[in-house]
Amino acid sequence: EDQVTQSPEALRLQEGESSSLNCSYTVSGLRGLFWYRQDPGKGPEFLFTLYSAGEEKEKERLKATLTKKESFLHITAPKPEDSATYLCAVQAGDSWGKLQFGAGTQVVVTP
Amino acid sequence: NAGVTQTPKFQVLKTGQSMTLQCAQDMNHEYMSWYRQDPGMGLRLIHYSVGAGITDQGEVPNGYNVSRSTTEDFPLRLLSAAPSQTSVYFCASSYRAGGTSEQFFGPGTRLTVL
C-alpha cells in the first residue's frame, strides 16, 4: 500500500532561519512526487514535480530534492509570506493520475 | 481562464439530506477528481474521472456518487448526508489522465453535517 509521511507536523521559524521539511514515501513504482503549498481557506497550489532520484528543482526560496525513499523541501532565508502548509503527494506507476497525499507540514515564519 | 471553480463555498446540511457539490473547469482537462480534507489526515481521493463518461472510485468513495457527462463538469453527490461527511471538499483537474501533469485545485467547499 502506498504511504506518504511528512515531518515535522509543524515548524516555527524566525525570518531568515533556513530549514527543511521531510516527505518519506513507499510506493510501487514512483511516477512522480509533487509538492504543493496550501494557504488557510484555499486549495493547494502546485510547486514542483520530481520524477527520479537525484533530481532537484528550485523556485525562489524553495528547493525540492528527491531520493529513492524521501524528498526534502528546503526553505532558504524564509520570509513571513512563506507561512503555509506544505503538502507532499506521490503518484504510483499504475495510477491514472491518482495522488496519495501526506498530512502536511504547517510552517509559520515570524518577523 | 477561471481555472477550477466550486460551488457552494459553504454548506450546512442535516443528517439524511442530499446535495450536489458542483465543480467545473475551463482548461479542457481530461482528468478530474474529488478529494476530502480532514484535520491531520491530508487529502483523500473520493472519486476520479479520466474523461467524459468514465469515472472510478478512489480511497473513500462510500456515500458519494459522481458522473461526468461533459469534459468541463464533475459534480459530487452526497446521497444521504452523515456527520462523518463533515469535511472540506476539493475538486482538482489535470491536463491528461495517465500522465504526471500538475493538478489544479479549486477553492474548496466547506461542508458541515449536523
Contacts between the chains, C-beta under 8 A, distances in Angstrom:
chain1	res1	chain2	res2	distance
A	4	B	42	7.6
A	31	B	100	5.6
A	32	B	100	3.9
A	34	B	102	7.0
A	34	B	103	7.7
A	36	B	105	7.9
A	41	B	108	7.7
A	42	B	107	6.1
A	42	B	108	7.2
A	43	B	4	7.6
A	43	B	90	5.3
A	43	B	92	7.8
A	43	B	105	3.4
A	43	B	106	5.4
A	43	B	107	5.3
A	43	B	108	5.4
A	44	B	43	7.4
A	44	B	90	7.3
A	44	B	105	4.8
A	45	B	105	7.3
A	46	B	102	4.2
A	46	B	103	7.1
A	46	B	104	7.1
A	49	B	100	6.2
A	49	B	102	6.4
A	51	B	100	7.1
A	87	B	42	7.0
A	87	B	43	7.1
A	89	B	43	7.6
A	91	B	100	6.0
A	96	B	31	7.2
A	96	B	48	7.0
A	96	B	50	5.2
A	96	B	56	7.6
A	96	B	97	5.1
A	96	B	98	5.5
A	97	B	31	4.6
A	97	B	33	7.3
A	97	B	48	7.0
A	97	B	50	7.4
A	97	B	94	5.8
A	97	B	96	7.8
A	97	B	97	5.4
A	97	B	98	6.6
A	97	B	99	7.1
A	97	B	100	7.9
A	97	B	101	8.0
A	97	B	103	7.3
A	98	B	33	7.5
A	98	B	45	5.8
A	98	B	48	6.3
A	98	B	58	6.6
A	99	B	43	7.6
A	99	B	45	7.0
A	99	B	103	6.7
A	101	B	35	7.8
A	101	B	42	4.2
A	101	B	43	4.2
A	101	B	44	7.4
A	102	B	42	5.6
A	103	B	40	5.8
A	103	B	41	6.2
A	103	B	42	4.2
A	104	B	42	6.2
